[in-house]
Amino acid sequence: MARKAAAENDSRERMLEAAIALMRGSGLIGAGINEIVRESGAPKGSVYHFFPDGKLSLAAEALTIYSKRVRDFIDAVLASRKPPEEKIRVLFAAFAKRIEETDFLKSCAIGTVSLDLDEDMAGLQPVLAHALGDWVDCIAAHFDLGGPKRTRSFASLVLTTVEGAYIRCRAERSNRPFLESGQWLADLAKR
């Protein structure tokens, strides 16, 4: 009985990981049930066993997992006593390395899925908005730029720049957009 439960849990985890990988590459459109089943190796019937509401509930859970991982990544990269400008450079260098490691084929699952939103997928909007807000809060917690409003605004600019840099990096097959924008934002943080 324990072996069956472990196997079921493994199938569920593989489906979630496959959904994350597929959404990072091509958004929700590229993460269909058939693609998730093929990528995960899980039995097709198990999708509705674990996610009775189908693809959107699977995507919501996968995006929630992914969001926490990215928050932890940002938090770990920024957790230092370095000056603000150096923290920004290090953060953008870490994102540059992250996209380079995927051969410029995978970016942010939250960003790619946001571009897919339509009426049928509106249920994911709160998950996406929460993730982005959480990341802004995480970034803001590592800076003090003269008050909470100013600091949060700067953190929002940092996150917006990260999401835009992902698009350019993929299009240009280069990590230069992260490195250049990180340098400019580091100059802003220094002031």
N, C-alpha and C positions, 0 to 999 in steps of 0.2 A: 504494500500500500504506500509506504514512504517513497519507494522507487518511482511509482506512478506519479505521485505528487511532485517529485523533483523533476521528472521528465516534462510534466505539464508546465511547471514554473519555467523550465529551460526554454520551452517552445514560446511561452509568453514573452520572456526576456529577449529572445532572438527576434521576435516580431517587432518589439519596441525598438531594438537597436537597428534593425533593418529600416524601419520607418524613419528614424532619425537620419541615417545615412542617405536614404533616398531623398528626403526633404532637403537636406543640406545641398544635394546636387541639383535637384530640379523642382523643388517646391512640392506642394501637395498634389499638383497635377501629375507629377512623375512618381508619386508614391501611392499607386493604386493597390487594391487588395491583391491582385495577381502578382504584381511586382514585389510586394512585401512577402507574400508566400514564397515566391521563387528565391528571393534574396535570403530569407530566414531559414528556408528548408522546413518550415513548420507545416503541418497538415492544414489544408484550406479551411476545413470545418472548424478548426480551433480558433480561427479569427472571431467568429461569432460566439463561440463558447466563452472566450475571454473578454470580448468586446461586443456585447449584445446590440449596442447601438451602431455598430459598424465602424466604418473608416474614420468618421469624425471623432468618435470616442477614443479610438486607438491613436489618432493624431494628437488629440488634446493631451493624452497621458504622455506620449513620446515627447511632445514639445515642453511639457512641464519638467520632465526629467532633463532634457537638453538645457532648458533655461537655468536650472539649478547648477548644472555643470559649468555653464558659461559664467554664471555669477561667481562660483568658486574659483574659476580660472582668473577672472578679473581681480577678485579679492586677493588671491595669492600673489599675482604679479604686482599689485599696488602696495602690498603690505611690506613697507620698508620705511626707514627713516630718511630716505633720500629727499632732496628738495623736489618741489612740485614739478619743475620742468624735467627733471631726470625720471620721475615716475611716469610722466607722459611718454617720453622717448622709449622707455622700457616696455610700456604697455603696447605701443604701436609696433615696436620690434617683435614682441611676442605674437601679435596678430599676424604680422608679416610672415613670421616663421610658420605659423599655423596654416596659412593658406598655401604657402610654398610646399609644405609637407603633403598636401593633397594634390599636388601638381596643378594647382589653380582650378580644380574641378569642383570643390565643395566650399561653400561659404556658410552663412548663418541661416540655420533652419527657420528661425523666427522671421528674418528678412525675406527669405524666398517664399515662405507661406503667406506672408503679408501681401505680397504681390499677386497672389492667387485669389484673394478674398472676393467673394461675390455673395449674392443672397443665400445660396445653398450652403455656404461655409461660414455664415455670419456667427454661428455658435463658437467659432474659434477666436473671434475678435477679442473677447475678454482675456483669453489665455495669452494672446500675443501682446496686448496692451499691458497686462500684468508683468510679463517677462521684461519688456522694455523699461517699464517704470522701476522694476526691481533693480535692473542693471544701472539705471541712472542713480538710484539711491546708493548702490554699492560704490560707484565711482565717486559720488559726492562725499561719501563717508571718509574718503582718503585725502580730501583737500579742504582747505580753508582759504577762500579767496575774498575775504572781507565781509562775510555774512552769508546766511543760509540761502537766500534768494539768488544771490550772485553765484555762489558755489554750485547750486543745483542747475542753474542756467548753463554754467560752464560744463558740468557733467553731461547735460543733455547735448550740448554741442559736440563733446567728445564721442558720445554714442552715435549721434547722427553721422559724424565723420567716419567712424568705424564701419557703419552699415554702407555708406557710400563708397568707401575704399574697397570693400569686398567686391562691389559691382565692377569697379574699375580694374581691380587686380585680375578678376576672371576674364574680363574683356581684353585686357592688355597682356595677359599671361606674365605678369610682373608683380613683385611685391613693392615696387617703388611708390605706388599711391599711399600705402601705409607709412612708409619711411618718410616721405615728403610731408604728408599731413601731420604726422607725429612731431616733426621738427617745428612746423608752424605753430601747432598747439602748445608745444613746449615753450616757445617764445612768448605766447600769450600768458601761459601759467606763471612765467617768471616775473611778469610785470606787476 
